[in-house]
Amino acid sequence: MPRTRTALLATGALGLGAAALRRWRHRPPPVPPGGRPLRVVCVGAGFAGLRLAHDLDGQPVELTLVDRNNYHLFQPLLYQVATAALEAEEIAHSVRGVLQGQANARFRMARATGVDWQRRELQTAQGEPIPFDRLVVAAGAETASFGVPGVDEFAFGLKHLEDAVALRSHTIRRFERATLDPAEIDRGALTFVLVGGGPTGVEMSVALVELFEMVLERDFPELDLSRARVILAEAGDSVLSVYDRDLRQYALDQIRQRGVEVRLGAAVERVEGADGQATAALIDGERVPTQTVLWAAGVQAAGLAATLGVEQTRGGRITVGPDLAVPGRDGLYAVGDIAAGPEPLPQLAPVAQQQARYVARRLAAEARGESPGAEPFRYLDKGTMATIGRGAAVAEVPGGIKLTGFVAWQAWAWLHLTLLVGFRNRANVYVNWVYNYFTYDRSARLVLDRERVAGLLQRAVDAPPADA
C-alpha cells in the first residue's frame, strides 16, 4: 500500500510538473513589423496542426486552428479502442487544452466547407467565415472504398473515434447474439473479414484474435470459440507491402501462427448487407457469411481538397511544390496526408509533423518581415514500424537496420507513448498496457447503443437555444 501511494504521488507530481512546464513555455508574441500579426488559419488538429501551433508559439502570428472535433485523435491506436484494450478518451486530447496559455492561438470547432479566395475567407458549416492571410490545409485522409459495391453502406472504417467505439460495441454484440441463438454463428456472427494487408489490417486482425482467445473465451464459456474466424483479405501478394521482404515474411508467418486466416491475392468484389449491417463478403467469387467487414484497403484525401479548385493527384491529394505551397493559390499550403509533393512520401505522423515544422518556419520568417528562403522541404526518414500483436512487431530503420520480435515491439510501444499528446494520456495508456500484458484481460469491453447515442447527439445539435 505505501508503494502504491508513493507511485501515485510521484505520478501526480510529474503531471503537475508537466503542466507547469507547458504554461511556462508559452510566451507572448512580439510586435510584428507591420503592426498587425500575420493571420494564419490551419484546417485540421492532427499531428500537423498541433505541430504548426507549437512552432508558431511566440511568433508575430495570429493562428486559428479549425477542426470539426474539439480533440486531437491519436489514430495509430484506434484499433486498440476497437478491441477493448484502451478507452476512447485515452487516445484523444482536448485541442483547447493543448493551446491553453498560448497567447497567439485560438481554436474554432467547425467543419470547413470551402474557401472564398476573393475575400480570403475560410467557409465553415458553423459560424462566420474565418479571414486569413495564409491558409494551411492539414485535414488528413478518409477511408476510400474504390467503388466496391456495399462498402460504404455495410462495412466499418477505422479513421474516427466513433468508428472504433461502434466497432467495439458491434463485435461484443455478435458474441451476445451467438449466445442467444447459436444458429447466428452459421450466419457469420463470429466471422470477421478485414480487407487490406497494411498496418491497420494487420494490427486489427491479430488484436481481434487476442481479444477472442484471451478475454471473450472466458466471458462466453457457453460458446465454442473455435468457430470464431478472422479473415484478412489482401489483393496484393504480401502484407505490409512497403516493408523489406524479410520483414513482410516474418509478419505473414506471425499473423498466421496467431490464428488469422490470410488470403493473399484475394480481392473483395462486393459486400452484401441488409438493415445497415453486412451479411456476406464476396472474396474472389466465394461468398463468405459474415456480419462484420472492416475496410482498411486504402485512403483518400479529405473532402475539403475537392472544394479548393486546385490540382489533385490520385486519391484526391493536393499537389504541392517543393516548398509545400500549392501552385496557383497564393498563401495556401498543404501538409500531411492530404498533400502530395514532388517526391512520394508515406502517410505517417512523422511526415506530417516535419512538414508542419517546415511551413511554420516559413510563416514565422514572413511574419517577422524576413525572407523564408528557397530551401525545399526534405523529409528525414526515421524508419517505420508496425505491431503484430502481443510481444511481436517489425521495424525498419534507415541504414539497413531491421528489428523483429519483442525488441521491435518494445520500440513500437515507447515510440507511440512519446507521440501521444498529454501526460495523463501517456500514463493511462502505459498502465493499461502493463495491466493487459500481465493479466491477459481487457477492461474496456462495453457495449454502447450506437443508434441511441447518435439520436441523443442529434437531439443536442438540433435543440433550440435556451431563452436568455
VEXVEX-242720 format. One line per field, with one value per residue (C-alpha): residue number from 1; residue in three letters; x, y, z. Coordinates in steps of 0.5 Angstrom, whole numbers, plus 500, padded with zeros to 3 digits. Layout:
<atoms>
num: [NUM_...] .
residu: [ALA_...] .
xx: [X_...] .
yy: [Y_...] .
zz: [Z_...] .
</atoms>
This chain:
<atoms>
num: [1_2_3_4_5_6_7_8_9_10_11_12_13_14_15_16_17_18_19_20_21_22_23_24_25_26_27_28_29_30_31_32_33_34_35_36_37_38_39_40_41_42_43_44_45_46_47_48_49_50_51_52_53_54_55_56_57_58_59_60_61_62_63_64_65_66_67_68_69_70_71_72_73_74_75_76_77_78_79_80_81_82_83_84_85_86_87_88_89_90_91_92_93_94_95_96_97_98_99_100_101_102_103_104_105_106_107_108_109_110_111_112_113_114_115_116_117_118_119_120_121_122_123_124_125_126_127_128_129_130_131_132_133_134_135_136_137_138_139_140_141_142_143_144_145_146_147_148_149_150_151_152_153_154_155_156_157_158_159_160_161_162_163_164_165_166_167_168_169_170_171_172_173_174_175_176_177_178_179_180_181_182_183_184_185_186_187_188_189_190_191_192_193_194_195_196_197_198_199_200_201_202_203_204_205_206_207_208_209_210_211_212_213_214_215_216_217_218_219_220_221_222_223_224_225_226_227_228_229_230_231_232_233_234_235_236_237_238_239_240_241_242_243_244_245_246_247_248_249_250_251_252_253_254_255_256_257_258_259_260_261_262_263_264_265_266_267_268_269_270_271_272_273_274_275_276_277_278_279_280_281_282_283_284_285_286_287_288_289_290_291_292_293_294_295_296_297_298_299_300_301_302_303_304_305_306_307_308_309_310_311_312_313_314_315_316_317_318_319_320_321_322_323_324_325_326_327_328_329_330_331_332_333_334_335_336_337_338_339_340_341_342_343_344_345_346_347_348_349_350_351_352_353_354_355_356_357_358_359_360_361_362_363_364_365_366_367_368_369_370_371_372_373_374_375_376_377_378_379_380_381_382_383_384_385_386_387_388_389_390_391_392_393_394_395_396_397_398_399_400_401_402_403_404_405_406_407_408_409_410_411_412_413_414_415_416_417_418_419_420_421_422_423_424_425_426_427_428_429_430_431_432_433_434_435_436_437_438_439_440_441_442_443_444_445_446_447_448_449_450_451_452_453_454_455_456_457_458_459_460_461_462_463_464_465_466_467_468] .
residu: [MET_PRO_ARG_THR_ARG_THR_ALA_LEU_LEU_ALA_THR_GLY_ALA_LEU_GLY_LEU_GLY_ALA_ALA_ALA_LEU_ARG_ARG_TRP_ARG_HIS_ARG_PRO_PRO_PRO_VAL_PRO_PRO_GLY_GLY_ARG_PRO_LEU_ARG_VAL_VAL_CYS_VAL_GLY_ALA_GLY_PHE_ALA_GLY_LEU_ARG_LEU_ALA_HIS_ASP_LEU_ASP_GLY_GLN_PRO_VAL_GLU_LEU_THR_LEU_VAL_ASP_ARG_ASN_ASN_TYR_HIS_LEU_PHE_GLN_PRO_LEU_LEU_TYR_GLN_VAL_ALA_THR_ALA_ALA_LEU_GLU_ALA_GLU_GLU_ILE_ALA_HIS_SER_VAL_ARG_GLY_VAL_LEU_GLN_GLY_GLN_ALA_ASN_ALA_ARG_PHE_ARG_MET_ALA_ARG_ALA_THR_GLY_VAL_ASP_TRP_GLN_ARG_ARG_GLU_LEU_GLN_THR_ALA_GLN_GLY_GLU_PRO_ILE_PRO_PHE_ASP_ARG_LEU_VAL_VAL_ALA_ALA_GLY_ALA_GLU_THR_ALA_SER_PHE_GLY_VAL_PRO_GLY_VAL_ASP_GLU_PHE_ALA_PHE_GLY_LEU_LYS_HIS_LEU_GLU_ASP_ALA_VAL_ALA_LEU_ARG_SER_HIS_THR_ILE_ARG_ARG_PHE_GLU_ARG_ALA_THR_LEU_ASP_PRO_ALA_GLU_ILE_ASP_ARG_GLY_ALA_LEU_THR_PHE_VAL_LEU_VAL_GLY_GLY_GLY_PRO_THR_GLY_VAL_GLU_MET_SER_VAL_ALA_LEU_VAL_GLU_LEU_PHE_GLU_MET_VAL_LEU_GLU_ARG_ASP_PHE_PRO_GLU_LEU_ASP_LEU_SER_ARG_ALA_ARG_VAL_ILE_LEU_ALA_GLU_ALA_GLY_ASP_SER_VAL_LEU_SER_VAL_TYR_ASP_ARG_ASP_LEU_ARG_GLN_TYR_ALA_LEU_ASP_GLN_ILE_ARG_GLN_ARG_GLY_VAL_GLU_VAL_ARG_LEU_GLY_ALA_ALA_VAL_GLU_ARG_VAL_GLU_GLY_ALA_ASP_GLY_GLN_ALA_THR_ALA_ALA_LEU_ILE_ASP_GLY_GLU_ARG_VAL_PRO_THR_GLN_THR_VAL_LEU_TRP_ALA_ALA_GLY_VAL_GLN_ALA_ALA_GLY_LEU_ALA_ALA_THR_LEU_GLY_VAL_GLU_GLN_THR_ARG_GLY_GLY_ARG_ILE_THR_VAL_GLY_PRO_ASP_LEU_ALA_VAL_PRO_GLY_ARG_ASP_GLY_LEU_TYR_ALA_VAL_GLY_ASP_ILE_ALA_ALA_GLY_PRO_GLU_PRO_LEU_PRO_GLN_LEU_ALA_PRO_VAL_ALA_GLN_GLN_GLN_ALA_ARG_TYR_VAL_ALA_ARG_ARG_LEU_ALA_ALA_GLU_ALA_ARG_GLY_GLU_SER_PRO_GLY_ALA_GLU_PRO_PHE_ARG_TYR_LEU_ASP_LYS_GLY_THR_MET_ALA_THR_ILE_GLY_ARG_GLY_ALA_ALA_VAL_ALA_GLU_VAL_PRO_GLY_GLY_ILE_LYS_LEU_THR_GLY_PHE_VAL_ALA_TRP_GLN_ALA_TRP_ALA_TRP_LEU_HIS_LEU_THR_LEU_LEU_VAL_GLY_PHE_ARG_ASN_ARG_ALA_ASN_VAL_TYR_VAL_ASN_TRP_VAL_TYR_ASN_TYR_PHE_THR_TYR_ASP_ARG_SER_ALA_ARG_LEU_VAL_LEU_ASP_ARG_GLU_ARG_VAL_ALA_GLY_LEU_LEU_GLN_ARG_ALA_VAL_ASP_ALA_PRO_PRO_ALA_ASP_ALA] .
xx: [500_506_509_502_501_508_507_501_504_510_506_502_508_510_504_504_511_509_503_507_513_507_505_512_514_508_511_507_508_513_510_510_514_508_504_499_500_500_493_494_489_490_485_486_488_492_499_501_496_499_506_505_501_507_512_509_508_511_512_508_503_495_493_487_486_480_477_470_472_475_480_487_486_492_490_495_492_485_485_486_480_476_479_477_485_484_478_477_479_486_488_484_486_483_485_484_488_494_493_492_496_499_497_497_493_485_481_475_470_467_467_471_467_471_475_473_479_477_475_481_476_475_468_465_459_458_459_462_467_475_479_486_493_496_492_495_491_492_485_488_485_479_477_477_472_475_467_467_459_457_463_460_453_455_463_466_472_477_479_475_474_467_469_473_467_462_466_468_460_459_464_462_454_456_458_452_447_451_450_442_442_448_445_448_455_453_450_457_456_463_467_470_473_478_480_487_494_497_499_491_489_495_495_487_487_492_488_482_484_488_481_477_483_485_478_472_473_473_467_463_464_458_461_465_470_474_469_471_474_479_480_485_484_490_489_497_502_504_502_506_508_512_517_523_522_524_520_514_515_516_510_506_509_507_500_498_501_497_490_489_487_491_488_494_492_484_480_474_469_462_460_453_448_441_438_445_449_454_451_457_463_465_472_474_468_467_461_463_458_460_456_463_467_473_475_482_484_486_485_483_484_479_473_476_481_476_473_479_480_487_491_490_493_491_487_485_491_493_499_504_511_518_516_509_506_500_501_496_494_498_499_496_500_498_501_501_496_492_499_503_509_514_517_512_512_509_503_506_506_513_512_506_510_516_512_509_515_518_512_512_519_517_511_515_520_515_511_518_519_524_525_523_529_529_531_526_523_527_524_528_526_527_524_517_514_508_506_504_500_503_510_512_513_517_521_526_531_535_542_539_537_531_528_523_520_520_525_521_515_518_521_514_511_515_515_507_508_512_508_501_499_498_502_495_494_501_501_494_496_502_498_493_499_502_495_493_500_500_493_491_485_482_478_474_469_463_457_454_448_450_443_441_448_447_440_442_448_443_438_443_445_438_436_434_438_436_432_436] .
yy: [500_505_503_505_511_513_512_516_522_521_521_527_531_529_531_538_539_538_542_548_547_548_554_557_555_559_566_573_574_580_586_585_590_592_593_587_580_575_572_564_559_552_547_540_539_533_532_537_542_541_542_548_551_549_552_559_560_567_569_575_571_570_563_560_552_549_542_539_536_539_534_531_524_519_515_509_507_507_499_498_502_498_492_494_495_502_507_512_518_515_517_524_530_537_542_548_544_544_551_553_559_560_568_568_562_560_554_554_548_548_544_547_547_551_558_565_567_574_575_571_567_560_558_553_550_553_561_566_566_566_571_569_572_565_558_551_545_539_536_529_523_519_512_510_505_505_504_497_496_495_498_505_502_496_496_499_504_506_513_516_515_514_508_505_505_503_497_495_495_491_486_484_484_479_474_476_475_468_466_467_464_459_459_466_463_460_466_470_473_470_471_478_480_485_488_491_488_495_496_498_491_487_490_490_482_480_484_481_474_476_479_473_468_472_475_473_466_467_472_467_460_457_459_454_460_455_457_464_467_473_473_478_479_483_484_484_478_480_484_491_492_498_494_490_483_479_483_482_475_475_479_474_468_471_473_466_463_467_464_470_467_471_471_474_476_476_482_483_484_486_487_485_487_489_494_497_491_487_479_477_479_476_474_472_469_466_468_469_469_475_480_485_487_492_496_498_498_505_512_518_526_529_532_539_538_538_545_549_549_546_541_534_527_520_519_527_529_536_538_542_545_543_549_545_551_550_552_558_560_565_564_557_551_543_539_531_526_531_533_530_533_532_526_521_520_516_518_518_522_524_526_531_534_535_539_543_545_547_551_554_557_560_563_566_569_572_575_578_581_576_572_565_563_558_552_546_541_535_529_526_519_516_509_505_500_496_491_484_483_481_481_482_488_490_496_498_504_508_505_498_496_491_489_484_481_483_488_491_491_495_500_501_502_507_511_511_513_519_521_521_528_530_527_524_520_517_515_512_508_506_503_500_496_494_491_488_485_481_480_478_482_488_493_497_492_496_496_502_503_506_509_511_515_518_520_524_527_529_532_536_539_541_543_551_556_557_563_569] .
zz: [500_502_495_491_495_493_486_486_489_484_478_481_482_475_472_476_473_466_466_470_464_459_462_463_455_452_451_449_441_439_436_428_424_420_427_425_426_420_420_419_419_420_418_422_429_428_428_423_426_433_431_427_433_438_433_432_439_441_434_431_428_430_429_428_429_426_427_427_433_439_441_438_436_436_430_431_437_434_433_441_443_438_441_448_450_451_453_447_452_453_446_445_448_448_443_447_453_448_446_454_455_448_447_439_438_439_437_433_433_426_419_414_407_402_401_399_395_393_401_403_408_410_410_415_417_423_425_421_416_418_415_413_410_410_410_412_410_414_414_413_410_410_408_401_398_391_389_391_392_399_403_404_406_410_412_418_417_422_422_427_435_433_429_434_439_435_432_439_441_435_436_443_441_436_442_446_440_439_446_445_438_436_429_429_428_422_419_420_427_429_423_422_415_415_408_407_409_411_418_420_418_420_427_428_426_431_436_435_435_442_444_443_446_452_454_451_451_459_458_454_456_453_446_442_440_436_431_431_425_423_415_413_405_401_394_393_394_401_408_410_403_404_408_407_404_410_415_411_411_419_419_415_419_426_423_421_427_432_428_423_416_411_404_399_392_394_392_396_390_394_401_402_407_410_415_415_417_413_412_407_403_396_396_389_388_394_399_406_411_416_420_421_415_417_410_411_404_402_404_400_402_406_402_403_398_392_394_394_386_386_382_386_385_385_392_391_395_394_389_393_391_394_399_400_397_393_386_383_390_394_401_401_404_404_409_412_409_404_401_395_394_388_392_394_402_407_410_417_423_423_415_418_424_420_414_419_422_416_414_421_420_413_416_422_418_413_420_422_415_413_407_408_404_398_401_399_404_406_410_415_415_422_420_420_425_426_431_430_437_444_444_437_432_426_425_419_421_416_415_414_421_421_428_430_436_443_442_436_440_446_441_438_445_447_440_441_448_446_441_445_447_454_460_463_457_457_464_463_456_460_466_461_457_463_466_460_459_466_467_460_461_457_462_456_454_454_449_447_443_437_435_442_442_435_437_443_440_434_439_442_436_434_440_440_444_451_453_456] .
</atoms>
